[in-house]
Amino acid sequence: MELLRPSSVEELDGGVLVHGGTEVVPLLREGLLEAEQLVDVRGVVPRGVQDGVIGAGTSLAELEVEPAIPDALREACRLAASPQLRNMSSLGGNLLQATRCWYWRLGYPCRLHGGDRCHARDGEHREHAIFANEFCASAHPSDVAAALVALGARLRTNRRELAAEELYRLPDEGDRSTTTLGDGELLLEVELPAVEASVYLKAMDRKRWSFPQVGVAVARTGDETRIALAGVAPTPWRIERLEDLDAATPLPRTEWKVPLARTLVRRALASLA
C-alpha cells in the first residue's frame, strides 16, 4: 500500500482519503475497505475556527472547548467517543462515519454491501433505525452530523457548496451509498449561521464514550426551530415538530426508541423556551 501526502487540493488524484485515521484504519484492518493508495490530507484540509467557519480538519477535542461555536455542536463533540478519539478525529471524518450496524461491520452480504436483504430487519436490531428503515435499517452514528443539520450548517468541498443535510442520502436499489460525495471529493469547511440558542441531548447505553441510541439537536433562530435526530435513521433525520415522531416505523426491538426520542425532544424544546 502506498501513502501519498499531497501539498494542495489540486494534487488529489484517486486513492482513499484519510485524516485522523480513526475511521479509515479500522475499516482497512477489518477488510471492509480496500486501498492501493492512502492519501493523507492533513496538509490540505483547513483547521481551526474563524468568523463562523470551521476547518474540516479541526479535531472534536478542539471544538468541544471552543466558545465561538453554538452549544449544540460543542456538546455533540464533547459527548462523542473517548478523549483519545476526540483528539485524533476530525470534524470532516466524523461526518463521514460508516454505519455501526454489526451485520455490515461483520461483512454480511447486506444491502449496503450489495446484497439483496437487510439482515438486521429479521435479526438483531435493538440499536437500529425507527425511520426510513425499509431498505436498510442501519442507524447513523454521528452526534455532530445531527447538530450541524439542526444548526442549518453549510459545507464546502473541493467541488461545491451544500447544506449539511444534503451531504446524506438514503440508500436504495440503484445506489447503495449513504452520502452524496463523489470520488475524490473532499470536505474542506463548515459554515455556521448565527443562532439564538441550541442544545444537544443524547441517550446512550453507557454514560460516556458510546454511540447515540437517540440524539436530539435543536436550534432556534427567531421564529424558526430546527430539530435533527441521531441514531434513528440511516442518515441524520430532520423532523419539523414533536408530533412527527408519530410517523416512526420501529422494528420490534427498536420500539423503545420512540418514547425515548419523544422525551428528549420535549426536554430540548423546553430548554430553549
N, C-alpha and C positions, 0 to 999 in steps of 0.2 A: 504494500500500500504506500502511495506517495503522499507526502504532506506538502502543500503549497501555502505560501504566505504572500498574497498579493499586497502591493503598496497602494493600490487605488481600486475603486469600484470598477473602473473601466477594464481592469485586468482580469476580472472574473470571467471564466470560460469553462463551465462544466464543473463536475466534482460535487461532493457532499459538503455543504457549508457547515462550519462548526465554530462556536464562540466559546462559551464556558465548558461545554462538553458534558454537562450533567444529564442531558437527554440523549445526545448522539452516541456517546461512548457506551452506555448500557445497551442501546439498541444494536450496535455493532457487535458487542460481546455476545448478545443473545441470538445473533443471527437473523434479527428482524430487519436489519438494514445492511446492505452491501455497498461497498465503495472501493473503487480502484484509486481514487484521489480524494483526500480530505483537504478542504480549503479553510485555513484558519483566517477568519475575517475580523479578528480583534483589532487589527491595524487599520481597518477601513470603515468600521461602524462607529458612529459618533457616541460619545459617552458624556453624561452629566445632564444638568437641568438648567435651562436659561429661558426666562420670559415665557414660561408655559410650554416649552418644548423639551422633551426628554429624548436623549440619545438612546437608541435601541440597545446599545451595549452597556448601559447603566445597570449595575447589579441590583437585585432586590434589596440587599442589605443597605445600599446607599439610599434607596427610595424610602425605606421604612422609617428613616430618621430625617427625611427631607421636609422641612416646614413649608416649602413653597408649593407643595402638591396637595390636592384635596385629601380629606380624611379617609374617604373610601379606598383610594388607591394605596395610601400609606398603610392602612390596616390590612388590606388584602396582601400586601407584600410581607407584612410582619407575621401573618398567620400562615404563610406558605412555607412548607418544607422545614428543614433544620437550619440552624445558623450557618453550618458549613456550606450547605447547598445555596443558601441565600447569598453568601459571599461569592460564590462561583457563578451562579446562574445569571443570565442577562434577561432584561425585560423582553427583548425580542424572542429569545429562546423559550421563555415561559409561555408566551402567547402561542407558540407552535408545538406545544407538548402533544405527544401521541396519547391515545386513549389508554387508560389503566385497565380496561377490560381484560380479565385474566385469560379468556379464550384467545383474544388477539395476541396477548403477550406470550402465550404458550404455543403460538404458531398453529392453532386450529385453522382449518380451511373455511374461515368465516367470510362474510361478505366483504369486509374491509381487506381481506387477503385474496379477494377474487372468487370466493366460494359462492354457494347457492343457498346458504342458510345462515341465520343468526343463532349461534349455539346458545347464547345467553337467554333467549326467549323461552326455550324449553328446558334450560339447565339452571345453574345457579346465577341469580341476578339480583341479589339483595342491594347491591350498590349501583344499580343501573338506572336507566332513564325513565322518567314518567311523562315526557313529552316527545313527540316525533320519533317513537321507538319501533315503528313497524318494520322498517328495512334493517335498521341497526339499533340495538338497544344500549349502546355504549353511552357513557356519561362524560361530558367534557371536564377535564380535571383542573382547569386554571382558575384560581381565585382572581388573579389580576385581569384576565380577559373580561370577566363579568363586570368588574369595577370600571374598566375602560369603556365598555359598552354603555353602562349606566351614565357615565360622565359625558357621553357623546364625543369621545376622543376621535381624532383623525390620524391616520397613519400615512407615512411617506416611505415608499420603497425606491429602489433604483430605477423604477419604470413608471410609477403612477402615484396618485394620492387616493385614499379611500377612507370611508368611515370604518371604525373598529369592527362593527358588526358585519361589514362587507368582506372582512377577511375570511369569514367562515361560511360553509355551505353544508347542507345535509347530504350525505352520500346517497346515491341511487344506482339503479342498474347500469346506467350509462356512464357514470363517473363515481368511482368509489372514494375519491378524495374528500377530505373534510375541510380543506382550505381552498381559497381561490388563487393562491400564489402559483406563478408559473415556474418552470425550471430556471434556475439561476436568479430568480427574483429574491431580493434581499431587503428585509425590513431595516430602515435607517433611523427614523424618528417617529415620535408620538407627540401630537399636539393636543393640549388640553384646553378646552374652552373654559371660561370662568363659570363657576357655580357658586351658589349661595351657601349650600350645605350639602353634605354627603355622608354616607355611613356604609360600612360593610360588616355583615354579621355572618357567622359561619358555624355550622354544626358538623362535627366530625367524630369518629369513633374514639380517638384519643384526644386528650386535652390540647396537645400541641403536635406539630410536625406531621399532620395527616392530611390527606386529600379531602376535599369537601364532600360530605354526603349531600348537603344542601348549603349553598352560599347565596346570600342576598345582598345586592348592591343597590342603593337608592341614592339618587342625586336630584336636588331641587334647584331650579333657576326660575325666578319669577313665578308664573302660574303653572309652569311645566314641571312634572315629577317623572323621572325615568327610573324604571325598575329592571334589573337584569339578574338572572339566576345562574349559578354554577352548579354542576353536579346533577342536573335534572334532564339533560338532553345531549345529543351528540355534539352540539355546539353551545356556546353561551346563549341563554334563552331570554328574550325580551317578553315582558308582559306589560300591559298598559295599566292594569289595576288589580287589586286583590282578587276580584271575582273571576279573573282569567284562570285561576288555579282550578276552578270547577271543570275546566276542559281537559284536565290531565288524563292520561290514559295509562295508569300504572299497571305493571305486571303484578302477579300475585304477591311476590315478596318485596315489591317496592311501594306498596300502598301506604306504608308508614311515612314515606317522604312527603306525601301531600299535606297532611295536617302539620307536619314539621315546617314545610315551606310557608304554609299559611300563617303560622305563628311568627316566624322570622320576618315575614313581610309586614305583618301588623306592628311588630316591635320597631322595625326600621322606619316605617312611616311615622310612628308615634314619636320617635326620637328626633325627627326633623320637623314635627308640627310646631 
